[in-house]
């Protein structure tokens, strides 16, 4: 059966976030074959920013929306900055590409007011090696590639810590970095890499830590992961993918309805199938998502 996580955990032990370099975007208009539920003037259109390489659930949500008289138009971006700036500037209605950890850093850095409207899915992180069959086999001084953006860096370090390879200091806080490592018995050597480049380090290092779906897109054999995130771990809450809008539009009933469609029960199996098991549907109460975002933003301001 498909897995769905109804996450209602206390506020986190971990989180972090950052932005990545600016690139371009390519429009991907909604299909013209959606169900006709009424006169054209009675239909509504909602624009949504997504990113290249995401779990392709868009067609299914588009079908669900069309049945309710809502036409979805997607714009696909190749970076992780423009999807937020386009929403912040009212150029696009919603975006679906980030977790609260990432969103908090954008809001703090850009005086933004983007908020979650609902949860979608949880992407599982993993540890992968082209050279070794187990974590125990890693040699002293093993080379490890980890994401450089603060959100995914912190999450990768927590996964490595959960496997007993390192210990982070008690004062590591919400945004741990390699400087926060208090114990490193294997003397692991960390290299920070841009997220989109991480899969390409796989043949050249002893261990890669990162999102399983992104690595699978680059032909890393994710079914051979040496370890993966425990989906029930409390620190996952900041990393649940969200539907987001500018705060001033958060009460728009059409946008709220589209956010609800991203939680449709039929998507549970669809998400697992399209992500090859690297993602699961996650249902989180909206109040908890916004509480987590507020805490992360406070932490980001304190760190800054």
N, C-alpha and C positions, 0 to 999 in steps of 0.2 A: 504493500500500500504506500502511496506517496506520504511523505512526512510533512507535517505542518507544525511549526513551533508557535505556541501562544505564549509569548514572553512577557511575564509580569514580574520582573526581578527588581530588587532594590537598586538604587543608583550605583553605578559601576565601581570597579576597582581599576579600570583602565580606560584610556582613550587617547586620541591624538589626531592631528590633522594638518593639512597644508595644501597649497595649490601647486599646479604644474604648468609648464610653459605653454604660452599661447600658440595656437595653431589656426586651422581654418575650419570651415563647416560646409556640409553639403545638404541641401534640402532633400527630404524624402517624403513627399506628400502622401496623405492617406489614400488608400485605394478607392476606386470609384465604384466598387461592386458591393458596398455595404447595403444592409437591408433598408428598404424604403418604408419608414413608419409614418409618413405624413407629408403634407405639403412642404416644399423646399423652404418657404419662409418660416415654417414652424421648427425647423431643425436648427441646432446650435453647433458651432465649431469651436473646438478647444485645441490650442497649439501646445505641443510638448517637445521639450529639448531632451534628447538622449545622446549617448556617446557611442562611438564606434567600438564594436567588440563586446557590447553588453549581451546579457542573456536574451535571446530573441523571442520575447513574449508579446511583442507589439501587435502583431496581426490578430492574436486572440483577443486582446483587450479592445482593439479597434472593432472587432465583430460584436462584442458585448455592448459597446457604446452605441454602435449603429442601431442595434435593436431598440434603444431607448431614445433615438432621434438626435444623437450627439455624434458629430463627425470629428474624428481625431486627425490632426495633421502633425506629423513628426518632423523634426529637424535634427539630423545626426551631426554631432560635433566630433572633431578629432582631438580635442584637448579637454581638460577638466575645469577650465575657467569660464569660457563663454556660456556654457549652459546656465551658470548662475548670474552672470552679468546680464544676459538676455532676459531673464526673469526679473531681476532687480530693476531693469530699465523698462519693464512692461512691454517688451518686444515679443515675448512668448509667455503663455499663461502658466505653464507648469514645467518642472523638470523631474526626470526620474533617472538618476545616475549615481547618487551619493548616499553615504550614511551620515548620521548626525555628527559624528566626529569630524568628518571633512567639512560639513556645512558650518559648523561652529567657527572654524578657522577663517572661512571666507567672510562670514558676517563680521567678525572682529576686525579683520584686516581691511575690510571695505565699507565699514559702517553700514552693513547690510541688515535687512529685516526679513529674510527668507525663513519660513517656518515649515515644519512637516504638516502634511494633511493626512498622512496615513503611511503604514508600513507595507513592504512588498515581499522582500526575501532576505535571506541571510546567505552570504557567500562564505564558504569554508576555506580557511587558510591551510596550507600544508608545508611540509618539509620534504625536499626532493634531492636525490643525488644520482648523478650519472656514473659514479665511481664506487659507491658502497651500498651494501644491501641492508644495513642497519645503522642506527645512530651509535651503537656501541662500537662499531668498526671505524668510526671517524678517528683519524690520527691526531696526535698533539699538533696544535698549530693549524688545524684545518681551516680552509678558506670558506667564508660564508657570505653570500650575496643577500642583501635585505633591501627593502624599498627605502628610498630616501625621504619621501613625504612623511610628515610627522604622524599622520593618522595610521598609516599602514606600517610604518617603522615600529611604533609602539606595540601594535598588535602582533607583529612578527616576533618581537623580543619576548612578549608574554607567552607565545606558543613555545619558543625555544626554552624559556624558563620552565614551562609546564612539563617539559620532557626531561628536566633535570640537568640540562647542559650548562646552564648559567644560573646565577641568582642575582636579582636586582636588589638594590639597596632599599631600605625601608622608606627613604625619602625620595624615591624615584618619581613619585607623583603621577599625574595623568598623562604625561608626555615623555615616557622613558626613551633614552638614547643609549648607545654603547657606553657613554661616559657614566651611566648609572649602574653599570654592572659591578656588583660587589664581589662576586666569585665567578671564576671562569676556569674550572679545573682542566679543561682540554686546551686552554689558551687559544680559543677560537679567534680567528682574524676576520673582522667584519669589513665588508665593502658596501657602501651605500650607493644604490643605483636607481635611476629614474624608473618608475613603475613599468612604463611601457617597454623599457629595455631589459627588465629583469629576466624574462625567459631566455634571452640570448646569451646570458652568462651560464646557463645550465651545463654546457659541455666543458666549461673551463674552470669550474670551482668544485669544491668538495660537497657543498650544500647550498641549496637555494631555499629561501623562506618567502612565501608569498601566496596570493590568492590563487586557488586551484583552477578557477575558470579561466583567468587570464593566461595562466601557464598552459592549460590544455589547448588554447587557441594557437599556441606556438609549438604544438606537437610535443610538449613535455608529457611523458606518460603518467598522468595524474593517478591512475589506478595503482601505481607503484609507489605512492607516497609512503615515506618512512613514518610519518605522523600527520594527523589532521586535527583541526580545531574540534573540541567537544562542543556540539551545538547547544548543549544545555548549560555551558559555562556562563556564570553571571556576567563576565566582562564582555559578552557578545552584544549587549543591548546598544551600545553606541555604534555598532557596526551593521545594524540592520538597514538595508536600503529603504529609502523613503521617497514618497511623492511629495514635492515641495512647491510652495507658491510664496509670493510676497505677502507679508502679514496683512496688508491692506486689502487683499483679495481672498483671504483665508475663509471668509464667511460666504463666499459665492456658492450658491447651492449646486450649480452645474459642475464647478471644480471639485466640490466635495463629493459629488456623485461619481465623477471619474476616479477620484482617489479610492473610493469604495470598490469600484470595479477591479482595481489592481489587487484586491483581496478576495476576489471571487473564488469559491471553492474549487471550481474547475481548473484553476491555475496551478494547484498543488502538484498534480501529476505532470502538467505541462512544463513547469519550471524545472523539475527534476530531469525530465526527458531532454529538454533543450540545453540544459547545462551539463548533461552527462553525469548527473549526480553530484555536481560540485556546489549546487545551491539548493536551498529548501525554502518553501513558503514560510513567512514569519508574520504572525498577527500580534501586534503590540498596541495596547490602548493609547490613543492619541495623547492623553494627558501625560503619560509616562514618557513618550517621545519628546514632548516639549519640555518636560522637567529635565531630561537628560541634556537636551540642547542648551538649556539655560545654564546648567552646571558646567558643561564643557566651555561655553563662552566665558563664564567667570574664570575658569582655570586658564583659558587662553590669554585673557587680559592680564592675569596675575603673572603668567610666564613671560608675557611681552614686556 
